[in-house]
Amino acid sequence: MSTASELRRQVGRELAAQRELAGIKVTDNEAAAIVGSTRTLKRLEAGIRVRVTFVVIGRLAEYYGAPRHTRFELERIWRFVDDEIWAQPSHAVENSGWDAYLEFERLAVGVAQYETMVPPGLCQTEGFMRRLFDQGGESREDIPSLIEDRLARQVEFERRLHDGRVEWRVLLSEAVLHQGCDGEQLNRMCEMDELENVTIRYLPFAGGPYRLLHVPFSVLSFRNPEDPTMVYLENPYERRFYENNAAVGKFHQIIGGGIQRAKSLKEFQR
């Protein structure tokens, strides 16, 4: 399934969540009037292609009482539902509280990640998170809630791992294992690597340089772990998504080749 279709699903899920939060039924007459019909509203929430404009998306979100920033972000994202490449500015995520990547991650059946500097957030220990947020300049008042949110995300992901609903592959630069990765963090990753549907490997410095492995990225699959659908890259300014087959195939090939050359975490020595 294409990113465009997945993007529709995410907008639909968020609109449904806002509707339910407002205590409004899917058969509500006013909501149906905004989008055209109850059938259209149900199809919109299910992520099925419907002919509505971004203005309609905004009006619907406003009717549900969604925060202004969330409404604007849903309007902006809706304009990209047919694009193969699109971006979500970091400040938009902070303002709206709606992170498209996290929504995609919840639906993915396959997640493959390459990290160059820090362990993936999905397996960071609380101690590592605290150091990361503290040194990243986050206010001390915000750090507890940031940690709580990330821990909750981990619990949900691990539940899916144990249920066999997702396959997770992680490729690390050896730099990750030297940069604040203490014994507790290393043990945490080794424990997760023991799961049948989890693979965590690292690329040793001695084997480098490694062609094309310069920046962190994620490859997500939504129907079959071997059939990737989306590539995600993040920088301090924006989160960028690629759906076109050439980009997805290239990154899938890069991470697959890297894992073949990588070593087990059990082989790592400081």
N, C-alpha and C positions, 0 to 999 in steps of 0.2 A: 504494500500500500504506500502511496506517495506521501511525502511530507505535507503537501497541500491538503490531502484528506485527513491526515493526523492533526494538522493545524485546525481544521474545521472541528474536529472532535474536541480539541482543547478549548476552543472558544465556546462550543456548545456545553461542555462540562462546567465551565465557569459561569455561564449564564444560568444553567440549571441550579448551580449552587447558590447563586445570588437570589434566584426565584424562591428556592426552598427556605433560604435565610429570612426572606421577607414574608414567609407564610402564604405564598401565592400558589394556587394549583395550576397545573399545566393546562387545564381547561378554562382558565380565566378569560373572560370575554375581552377585557382591555388588552391583555397581552396578545391575544389572537388577532385583535384589530390592528395592532402595531405591525405585526409581521405578515398579516394577510389572512391567516386561518390557524386553527388549532393544529391541523395536520402539518402546516409549515413549521409551527413552533416545535412540535415533536421531532420533526426531521432535523431542524436546526440543532436541537439539544443532542441528537444522536450523531451529529457530525456528517449528515448526508447533505449533498449539494443542494442549496436552495438559492433562489434569486432574490436576495435582499442586499441592500447597500450598507455601507459602513454607518451611514446616518441612522438607519433602522436599528442596527446593533446598539448604537449609542442611546437611542430613545428607549429601547427595551431595558438596557442596563439602568438607565435613569429611572424608569418606572419601577424597577425592583429596588431602588434605593441604594444602588451600588455606589461606593465612594467615587468622587469625581475623577481621581487619577486612574482608578480601575476602569471606569467607563471610557476614558480617553485612550487607554492602552488597548482595550478590546477593539475600539474603533480603528486604531492604527494597525493592529495585527490583522484585522479582517481584510485590509487592503492587500495583504500579501498572500491570501489563501491559494492563489493560483500561481505563485512565483516559486521558482526552484531554488532561489537564494534569497534569504532575508535576514534581518538583524533586529535584535531587541536591545536598545541602549541600556547600559547599566543603570543610569539614573531613572529610566522608566520603570525598571524592576523595583528600585528602591521606593519610588513614589507610589506605584500602584500596588505593590505587594504581590504581584502576579508574575511568577517566574515561569516562562514557557518551558524551559528545560526541565524543571522539576516535574511539571505535568507530563512531559514526554517520558521521563524516567519511570514514572509510576505505571505507564502503559507498556513499556518495552519488555519484550521477552528475551532480548539479548542486549547486553551492555558490554562494550569493549572500550577500554580506556588506556591512554598513554599519558604518564605523568613525568615531568622533568625535575620538579623541585620538592613537592610535598606528597604524602600519601593521599589517596582519594578520600574525599569527605565521607564516603560510605563506610570507611573502616578506620577513621581516625579515633584515637582514644580521647577521653575527655581532657586529659592532661595536655595532649598535643594541641587540641582545639584551643584551650585556654592560652597557651603560649602563642599560637598562630594569631588569634584575634587580638591579643594584647600587643604583640609586636607589629600587627597590621594597622595599628592606630585607632581601633574601635574604642569607643568610650567605655569606661568601666561599668557604667550603668547598663549598657546594651549587651555586654558579653554574656551574662547569664541566660538571657533569652535566645541569643544566637546559638549557644551551646545546647539549650533545650530543644530548639528547632532541629538542629542537626542530629541530635540523639534520636528524636522522634522519627526523622527520616531514615536513620539506620535501622530502627526497630521494624519499620514497615518493609524495608528492603530485605532484611534478614528473614522476615516471615515468608516473603515470596521465594527466597532462596531455599529455605527448608521445605517449602511446599513443592519445590521443583518447577515453579512458574517462570523462572528467569535464569539465564546463564550469564555469568560474569567473568570476564577476562581482563586482567590488569597487567600492563607492561610498564615497568618503572626504569628510569635511569638510575644508575648506582648513586647518583647525587642525592636522590631522595633518602637513601638509607644513611647518609652522613649528615643530613641537615636537620638536626633536632629529633631524629628518629631514635628514641631511646629503646631500652630493652622491652619495656611494656608495649610500645607501639609495634616493634618488630614481632613480638610474640602474638600480638593481636592479628597481624596480617598472616602469620604462619598458621594460626588456628583456622582462619577463614579459608586458607588455601587447602585445608584438609577436606573441605566440602566437595562432593563429587562434581558439582556444577560450577565450581570456582577455580580459576587458574590465576595465580599471581607470580610473576617472574620479574627478574631484573636484568638489565644489560650492564655487564661489568665494564669499568673504564678500560681495562686491558684489551677488550675486543673492539674498541672504537677506532676511528669515528664511525658512526652509524648513519648511512645515507638516508635522508629525508625525515629523520627523527629529530626535529629541532624544536617543535612547539607541542604543548599538550593538546590532546583532542579526544573526543569520544565518538564512537560509532554505535548507533542504536538500531535495533531490529524490532519489528512490531508483530510479525507473524511467524517468523522462523529465524532462529539465531544465525543461521548460515545465509540468510537473505537480508543483508543490511539495507536500511531505508534512509538513514539520515546521518550526517556528520555534524558535530557541534564543536565550535572553537570559542574560547572565551579570552578576552583581554580586559584591562581595567576600564575601557570605554564602552564596549558592547559585547553582546553574545551573538555569534553568527551561526546560521544554520544553512547547510547545503543538502539539497535533495537530488540534484541531477546525477544520473547514473555514473558519469565519468568520475566525478569527485568522490562519490560514495565508494565506488569500486576501488579507486586508488588508495584511499585511506584504509579500507578494509584489507587490501593487499599489504600495505605498509605494516599495519599492526600484526597481521598474521605472520609475516616474514620475521618481524622483530621477536615475537614470542618463540619462534623456532630457534633463534640464535641466543635466547636468554637463558639464564640459570635459575635454579630453584633458590628460594630464600634461605633454605637450610644450608646452602653452600657459602652464604655470605659470612665474611669475617672482617671485623673492624681493623 
